[in-house]
Amino acid sequence: MNIEIREEGRGDREVIRRINEAAFGRREEADIIDKLCQSCSNLLSLVAVADERPVGHILFSPVTIETRTASSNGPGEPILGMGLAPMAVLPEHQRAGIGSQLVREGLKRLRAASIPFVIVVGHPEYYPRFGFEPASRYGIQCQWEGVPDQAFMILVFH
C-alpha cells in the first residue's frame, strides 16, 4: 500500500473528524481538533492518504514551556515549541506503519522550520522510537494532574 502524507486541505475537516472518532471510539479528540483549529493559527495538520482516501491524521499545535530564572526562581523567558496531539489512524489501517509515517513527516517538517522541541502525552512504549524521552529529564513537568511521568515526553531538536 502506497501512503502519501500531505498537509490538510480544504474539505478535509469532516474526514479528519471521522478518522479521529473511529480511531479513539469517542468524540473528544475530534472536538479538541476543532477547538484548536478555531483558536490557533500556527498548526501543522497532516493527512495520510492511501488509494486516494484519507486514512490517518496528525496535529501539531503551539505550546509554551515556562522557564524559571536561576537567580530568583521567578518567571523566565517562555520557550515556544509544538505539541503532538492527537494522532489517529482508521482502525482497519492500524499497525501498518501509517502512524509512524505521520509522526516522522511531522517531526521532519518541524525540525526544518526550526521549532526547538515537540511535547507529547502518549504511550511510553511508542514515542521513544522517534527520539522522545521523559520531559522530566529536562526538569519539565506536565501542567495536567494525573499524567504519568513516563507518558509526558519531549523531543528536543539540537
Secondary structure as the mmCIF struct_conf table of DSSP 4:
data_model
#
loop_
_struct_conf.conf_type_id
_struct_conf.id
_struct_conf.beg_label_comp_id
_struct_conf.beg_label_asym_id
_struct_conf.beg_label_seq_id
_struct_conf.end_label_comp_id
_struct_conf.end_label_asym_id
_struct_conf.end_label_seq_id
STRN STRN1 ILE A 3 GLU A 7
TURN_TY1_P TURN_TY1_P1 ARG A 10 GLY A 11
HELX_RH_AL_P HELX_RH_AL_P1 ARG A 13 PHE A 24
BEND BEND1 GLY A 25 ARG A 27
HELX_RH_AL_P HELX_RH_AL_P2 GLU A 28 SER A 39
BEND BEND2 SER A 41 ASN A 42
STRN STRN2 LEU A 44 ALA A 50
TURN_TY1_P TURN_TY1_P2 ASP A 51 GLU A 52
STRN STRN3 ARG A 53 ILE A 65
HELX_LH_PP_P HELX_LH_PP_P1 GLU A 66 THR A 67
STRN STRN4 ARG A 68 ARG A 68
TURN_TY1_P TURN_TY1_P3 ALA A 70 SER A 72
BEND BEND3 ASN A 73 GLY A 74
STRN STRN5 PRO A 75 PRO A 75
STRN STRN6 ILE A 79 VAL A 89
HELX_RH_3T_P HELX_RH_3T_P1 PRO A 91 HIS A 93
TURN_TY1_P TURN_TY1_P4 GLN A 94 ARG A 95
BEND BEND4 ALA A 96 GLY A 97
HELX_RH_AL_P HELX_RH_AL_P3 ILE A 98 ALA A 112
TURN_TY1_P TURN_TY1_P5 ALA A 113 SER A 114
STRN STRN7 PHE A 117 VAL A 121
TURN_TY1_P TURN_TY1_P6 PRO A 124 TYR A 126
HELX_RH_3T_P HELX_RH_3T_P2 TYR A 127 PHE A 130
TURN_TY1_P TURN_TY1_P7 GLY A 131 GLY A 131
STRN STRN8 GLU A 133 PRO A 134
HELX_RH_3T_P HELX_RH_3T_P3 ALA A 135 TYR A 138
TURN_TY1_P TURN_TY1_P8 GLY A 139 GLY A 139
BEND BEND5 GLN A 143 TRP A 144
TURN_TY1_P TURN_TY1_P9 GLU A 145 GLY A 146
HELX_RH_3T_P HELX_RH_3T_P4 ASP A 149 ALA A 151
STRN STRN9 PHE A 152 VAL A 156
#
